[in-house]
Every structure is written in structure tokens, then in C-alpha cells.
Amino acid sequence: MTVTLMWEAAAAEGRGPELLDWARAQAPALPGTPRRREFLTAPGDRVLVITWWDAPYDAELPELPDPDPVLVRREIHRWRFMSVSVEPRA
């Protein structure tokens, strides 16, 4: 089974690059090795980190902590999903 963890933060104004650097520095220090890890950004200085794990849905998995409050403008959002299918590229 593949479990996907999503961590999303909205950076404080003008701090998007700093928040991305923070997330990229934190991720490798977490215990365990995900199958895949991806970092994404979006307008509004949003940072998204997605990790894929070979684990049961309710497994205890390492997640990014909350960054220093000065880096973000709102609470961190976290989601957990279970893969149900993988489609080929079009």
C-alpha cells in the first residue's frame, strides 16, 4: 500500500523562498526514507511537500514539523491519502 503525506504552508509576505529552503533542509533529517519526496511552490508564497511511503494508511510516519511562526501567515495544513490507482501519462 502507498500512503501519501501532504504538508502545505503559506509563507509570510516575501518569505516564500526562505520557507522552501527551511522545508528542504528539514525533510532529509526526518527518520525513515520515503519512496519519493517532492517540493512544490504556488503563487502566494505557498510551499507544498509531498511524500510517498510504502506503509499501511494508519502507520506512524514522520512529518515535517511546524516552522518558526515568523515564516508563515497561517496554520500548517496536513493531509494523508491512500493511493488507489496510477494512470499512465497521456
Sequence and secondary structure as in RCSB ss.txt:
>XXXX:A:sequence
MTVTLMWEAAAAEGRGPELLDWARAQAPALPGTPRRREFLTAPGDRVLVITWWDAPYDAELPELPDPDPVLVRRE
IHRWRFMSVSVEPRA
>XXXX:A:secstr
 EEEEEEEEEB TT HHHHHHHHHHHGGGSSS  SEEEEEEETTTEEEEEEEEES TT          GGGBSS 
 EEEEEE        
